[in-house]
């Protein structure tokens, strides 16, 4: 079952626009954005692992 993926690129573009292009670890919004991006990547990796475990041929069929 596929998760609905948040629009990460849109979120990044919107954040950059609001901050005049400054994404820094010092800003709370920057930390939140980077953390959300990391969580999204982890979830996608977990989905891939699940698919691969349930169907070993998955990686070779794409």
C-alpha positions as CSV (number, residue, x, y, z in Angstrom):
1,X,0.0,0.0,0.0
2,X,1.6,3.3,-1.1
3,X,1.7,6.2,1.3
4,X,0.5,9.6,0.1
5,X,3.8,11.4,-0.2
6,X,4.1,15.0,1.0
7,X,5.1,17.5,-1.6
8,X,8.7,17.9,-0.3
9,X,9.9,19.9,-3.3
10,X,7.0,22.3,-2.9
11,X,7.7,22.6,0.8
12,X,11.3,23.4,0.2
13,X,10.5,25.9,-2.6
14,X,7.9,27.6,-0.4
15,X,10.3,27.7,2.6
16,X,13.2,29.2,0.5
17,X,10.8,31.8,-0.9
18,X,9.6,32.8,2.6
19,X,13.1,33.1,4.0
20,X,14.8,34.7,1.1
21,X,16.8,31.6,0.3
22,X,18.2,31.0,3.8
23,X,17.9,27.4,5.0
24,X,20.0,27.1,8.1
25,X,20.2,24.6,11.0
26,X,20.0,27.6,13.4
27,X,16.4,28.4,12.3
28,X,13.6,26.3,13.8
29,X,11.8,26.1,10.5
30,X,15.0,24.9,8.8
31,X,15.4,22.2,11.4
32,X,11.8,21.2,11.0
33,X,12.1,21.1,7.3
34,X,15.3,19.0,7.3
35,X,13.8,16.7,9.9
36,X,10.6,16.1,7.9
37,X,12.7,15.5,4.8
38,X,14.7,12.9,6.7
39,X,11.6,11.2,8.0
40,X,10.2,11.1,4.5
41,X,13.3,9.4,3.2
42,X,13.3,6.9,6.1
43,X,9.7,6.0,5.3
44,X,10.4,5.5,1.6
45,X,13.4,3.3,2.5
46,X,11.1,1.2,4.8
47,X,8.6,0.9,2.0
48,X,11.3,-0.4,-0.4
49,X,12.6,-2.9,2.2
50,X,9.0,-4.2,2.8
51,X,8.4,-4.6,-0.9
52,X,11.7,-6.3,-1.4
53,X,11.2,-8.7,1.5
54,X,7.7,-9.6,0.3
55,X,8.9,-10.0,-3.3
56,X,12.6,-10.6,-3.8
57,X,12.2,-10.0,-7.6
58,X,10.9,-6.5,-7.0
59,X,14.2,-4.8,-7.4
60,X,14.8,-6.6,-10.7
61,X,11.4,-5.9,-12.1
62,X,11.7,-2.1,-12.2
